């Protein structure tokens, strides 16, 4: 297929019915961001891959986003997951995060892998069927929060890793805002690493679309309270990804020891925005990353609910039993009290019956 080239992006249309949701020191200055021009060459209901030369995966190769314009006035953005890494061992030896390159071929493969996700317009009961859908891939190892090119030392070598997930999002939001300047409703959602990314980047989304009716859906990215995540791990994230550049303006020093302070900050800053956390109580992936047992994670999730989520008038939680990881890739499989798709419809539809669910 012949690709069309715009001055600052390449678009490759893909006729797709569904999209998969996967679980996966100061650097050189980044290239100056291009002027925020609308994305061209899009067709309603068709997935199009859009290259962003001013973005990067871990290996420095450029990435982009998938876009499918809808017939309605709403905009749904999904941040993909894929692990995280913060040093030579985790990034290059164990490989605990998804790597680049991630371009049109990778998007085409992923997009056909899993029907039934929230980005499947044919999914019965999907409250986002008519919305414009945006898929943000993940290949930076930093829960979409980094703005740093790190150099890690290993045995007899040094290797470079582009932790630039937040910097990428800034570039994406500029052009998405130019293309859809005034959506009626904005849904910021993500799974796993992308779930964490929804919380820490939510303020950036709201600054781009301050007048939209907005919603946050964090799937399996729990910003647990102080003590649940080791301080050494938090320190490594701040140092390797430069989370201070993103989180200090939002929640200051409290976030450096307690990620739940970031959730509290965005809930307080946007009190009219409905915000949701989805999680299994003993999520095997999250407990492994935080090096705690499933039982400990369940205890911490209940603590987060009691201290942060339940007291907030604009926040709810959807907890299920077991150790599964992520729900938005197959939402029809979850029916804790209210079926998950119905529950999400209640959230974005302003239904007063929207209430937290748990076993």
ABEGO torsion letter per residue (X at the ends): XBBBBBAABBBBBBBBABBBBBBXXBBBBBBBBBBBBBBBGBBBGBBBBBBBAABBBAAGBBBBBBBBBBABABBBBBBBBGEBBABAAAAAAAGABBBOBBBAAAAAAAAAABBGBAABAABBGBAAAABBBBBBBBAAGAGGABBBBBBBBBBGBBBBBBBAAAAAAAAAAAAAAAABABBABBBBBBBEAAAAAAAAAAAAAAAABAABBBBBBBBGBBBBBBGABBAAAAAAAAAAAGAAAAAAAAAEAAAAABAAAAAAAAAAABAABBBBBBBBAABAAAAAAAGBBAAAAAAAAAAAAAAAAAABAABBBBBBBEABBEAAABAAABBBGBBAAAAAAAAAAGBAABBBBBX
